Amino acid sequence: MAQPIKLRRDVRLAPFTTLGVGGKASLFLTARTEADVSAAVKLAIGEGIPLFVLGGGSNVLIADEGFNGLVLKIHIRGISVIDAMEGMVLIRANAGENWDDLVADCVRKDLAGIECLSGIPGLVGGTPIQNVGAYGQEVSETIRSVRCYDRHEGRVVPLTNEECGFAYRTSIFNTTHRGRYVVLSVDIALRQGGGPKIAYKDLKDRFADSRPTLDEVRETVLEIRRSKSMVIDGNDPNSKSAGSFFKNPIVEKYRLDELRAAFGEIPHFPFDGRVKIPAAWLIDKAGFPKGYVEGNAGISTKHNLALINRGKARANEMISLQERIRDAVRRKFDISLTPEPVFVGFDN
Ligand SMILES: Cc1cc2nc3c(=O)[nH]c(=O)nc-3n(C[C@H](O)[C@H](O)[C@H](O)COP(=O)(O)OP(=O)(O)OC[C@H]3O[C@@H](n4cnc5c(N)ncnc54)[C@H](O)[C@@H]3O)c2cc1C
């Protein structure tokens, strides 16, 4: 028999996020089953209130006023092997599983395909939303399909990799169909006994001509990430962040030439016929160095891209710091930075 859903009222959201800022949710529900998800969606429709899906809270900035509606915290657990053939293993991971635990487990079992995504905080269900990527790998390279609850249709639908529309830090989930789907599980195809992906410069330099194991690559990625405070660590104040606060801008080649003519050599990487410029470099040159402080908000002492809560920051302080950074980059380089985290409750 279906259990009645347990609604909570006026729940502080800051502790559910890695940035640790923001107010309360007027209603809060933990979904442990797919039935909880459909019940929550129906409840929100019935009450005429907005619904926000919360995973591990590692890519959100919650408003000081909180969220005037229902926050649905995903806690649907379970991982299973659903197919294995010709050296490929298809794993179904439910949305509420911890992403990095899944990576660690796959690396232990010699399953290749997500080893460079070690150390990314958050839950499995959050990974397709912005097509998480790091150290030369993106989750879309291994996602076969995503099972979702379609809030428009009121039913569970499978979406193929192509239907998810993955690109750099985007998918249909955070663009054309934002808010429509609740991710229930993700099917990932991994290579049994496959070699690690060594595409990123730091990894190429580290391993030169050697052939590292998946575990060696995972440990190296974790080591590099720790050196930049990009692994959540309660003892590291620099990791009280939402990770990279801005996407790396992608510009046409002629823009790069214009920028070089004005500013000299600029770090850049080829990207689908265009070039990607590190946002961290732009931010630094626009006058916001590592360790920059503005009240309770600041920039990590290890990484220009991570805006941090220095202890008691309010969301408004984080917002004004990111606005000042964007303005400065726009004024100096005529480039608009796009924030990576999702802003929640600011339109209450
Ligand atoms: C220290 C640090 C390092 C990071 N490093 C990286 C990195 O290297 N690469 C990278 O790409 N990202 C990185 N991130 C960002 C973040 O960890 C990822 O985007 C992560 O996948 C977000 O997952 P989450 O469960 O925390 O999602 P949340 O922060 O809870 O939610 C983010 C968005 O996804 C939606 N969402 C979450 N779960 C679901 C679901 N089940 N169904 C529908 N919508 C859902 C939410 O509604 C929200 O819009 C980093 C963050 C931190 C704090």
The ligand as an SDF file (V2000), in Angstrom:
LIG
                    3D

 53 58  0  0  0  0  0  0  0  0999 V2000
   33.0990   22.1840   -5.1240 C   0  0  0  0  0  0  0  0  0  0  0  0
   32.2720   21.9770   -6.3800 C   0  0  0  0  0  0  0  0  0  0  0  0
   32.8640   21.4860   -7.5350 C   0  0  0  0  0  0  0  0  0  0  0  0
   32.1120   21.2770   -8.6990 C   0  0  0  0  0  0  0  0  0  0  0  0
   32.7390   20.8060   -9.8140 N   0  0  0  0  0  0  0  0  0  0  0  0
   32.0410   20.6260  -10.9550 C   0  0  0  0  0  0  0  0  0  0  0  0
   32.6910   20.1430  -12.1420 C   0  0  0  0  0  0  0  0  0  0  0  0
   33.8750   19.8440  -12.1440 O   0  0  0  0  0  0  0  0  0  0  0  0
   31.9380   20.0030  -13.2660 N   0  0  0  0  0  0  0  0  0  0  0  0
   30.6050   20.2930  -13.2930 C   0  0  0  0  0  0  0  0  0  0  0  0
   29.9970   20.1490  -14.3580 O   0  0  0  0  0  0  0  0  0  0  0  0
   29.9670   20.7410  -12.1890 N   0  0  0  0  0  0  0  0  0  0  0  0
   30.6350   20.9080  -11.0220 C   0  0  0  0  0  0  0  0  0  0  0  0
   30.0030   21.3840   -9.9030 N   0  0  0  0  0  0  0  0  0  0  0  0
   28.5710   21.7130   -9.9590 C   0  0  0  0  0  0  0  0  0  0  0  0
   27.6350   20.5900   -9.4300 C   0  0  0  0  0  0  0  0  0  0  0  0
   28.3120   19.7610   -8.5260 O   0  0  0  0  0  0  0  0  0  0  0  0
   27.0420   19.7270  -10.5350 C   0  0  0  0  0  0  0  0  0  0  0  0
   26.3490   20.5220  -11.4490 O   0  0  0  0  0  0  0  0  0  0  0  0
   26.1010   18.6600   -9.9670 C   0  0  0  0  0  0  0  0  0  0  0  0
   25.8060   17.7050  -10.9620 O   0  0  0  0  0  0  0  0  0  0  0  0
   24.7940   19.2290   -9.4260 C   0  0  0  0  0  0  0  0  0  0  0  0
   24.0640   18.1480   -8.8610 O   0  0  0  0  0  0  0  0  0  0  0  0
   23.1490   18.3470   -7.5860 P   0  0  0  0  0  0  0  0  0  0  0  0
   22.5350   17.0260   -7.2950 O   0  0  0  0  0  0  0  0  0  0  0  0
   23.9090   18.9680   -6.4700 O   0  0  0  0  0  0  0  0  0  0  0  0
   22.0530   19.3560   -8.1470 O   0  0  0  0  0  0  0  0  0  0  0  0
   21.3760   20.6020   -7.4220 P   0  0  0  0  0  0  0  0  0  0  0  0
   22.4280   21.6200   -7.0980 O   0  0  0  0  0  0  0  0  0  0  0  0
   20.5300   20.1340   -6.3050 O   0  0  0  0  0  0  0  0  0  0  0  0
   20.4290   21.1490   -8.5900 O   0  0  0  0  0  0  0  0  0  0  0  0
   21.0050   21.7820   -9.7160 C   0  0  0  0  0  0  0  0  0  0  0  0
   19.9240   21.8680  -10.7960 C   0  0  0  0  0  0  0  0  0  0  0  0
   19.5750   20.5630  -11.2170 O   0  0  0  0  0  0  0  0  0  0  0  0
   18.1840   20.3160  -10.9930 C   0  0  0  0  0  0  0  0  0  0  0  0
   18.0580   18.9180  -10.5490 N   0  0  0  0  0  0  0  0  0  0  0  0
   18.8000   18.2760   -9.6160 C   0  0  0  0  0  0  0  0  0  0  0  0
   18.3810   17.0060   -9.5090 N   0  0  0  0  0  0  0  0  0  0  0  0
   17.3660   16.8540  -10.3800 C   0  0  0  0  0  0  0  0  0  0  0  0
   16.5110   15.7690  -10.7190 C   0  0  0  0  0  0  0  0  0  0  0  0
   16.6110   14.5570  -10.1480 N   0  0  0  0  0  0  0  0  0  0  0  0
   15.5510   15.9810  -11.6670 N   0  0  0  0  0  0  0  0  0  0  0  0
   15.4140   17.1860  -12.2580 C   0  0  0  0  0  0  0  0  0  0  0  0
   16.1810   18.2430  -11.9660 N   0  0  0  0  0  0  0  0  0  0  0  0
   17.1550   18.0770  -11.0420 C   0  0  0  0  0  0  0  0  0  0  0  0
   17.7580   21.3140   -9.9440 C   0  0  0  0  0  0  0  0  0  0  0  0
   16.3660   21.5740  -10.0480 O   0  0  0  0  0  0  0  0  0  0  0  0
   18.6240   22.5040  -10.2970 C   0  0  0  0  0  0  0  0  0  0  0  0
   18.0060   23.1860  -11.3740 O   0  0  0  0  0  0  0  0  0  0  0  0
   30.7250   21.5870   -8.7170 C   0  0  0  0  0  0  0  0  0  0  0  0
   30.1220   22.0840   -7.5420 C   0  0  0  0  0  0  0  0  0  0  0  0
   30.8860   22.2710   -6.3910 C   0  0  0  0  0  0  0  0  0  0  0  0
   30.2250   22.7980   -5.1420 C   0  0  0  0  0  0  0  0  0  0  0  0
  1  2  1  0
  2  3  1  0
  2 52  2  0
  3  4  2  0
  4  5  1  0
  4 50  1  0
  5  6  2  0
  6  7  1  0
  6 13  1  0
  7  8  2  0
  7  9  1  0
  9 10  1  0
 10 11  2  0
 10 12  1  0
 12 13  2  0
 13 14  1  0
 14 15  1  0
 14 50  1  0
 15 16  1  0
 16 17  1  0
 16 18  1  0
 18 19  1  0
 18 20  1  0
 20 21  1  0
 20 22  1  0
 22 23  1  0
 23 24  1  0
 24 25  2  0
 24 26  1  0
 24 27  1  0
 27 28  1  0
 28 29  2  0
 28 30  1  0
 28 31  1  0
 31 32  1  0
 32 33  1  0
 33 34  1  0
 33 48  1  0
 34 35  1  0
 35 36  1  0
 35 46  1  0
 36 37  1  0
 36 45  1  0
 37 38  2  0
 38 39  1  0
 39 40  1  0
 39 45  2  0
 40 41  1  0
 40 42  2  0
 42 43  1  0
 43 44  2  0
 44 45  1  0
 46 47  1  0
 46 48  1  0
 48 49  1  0
 50 51  2  0
 51 52  1  0
 52 53  1  0
M  END
$$$$
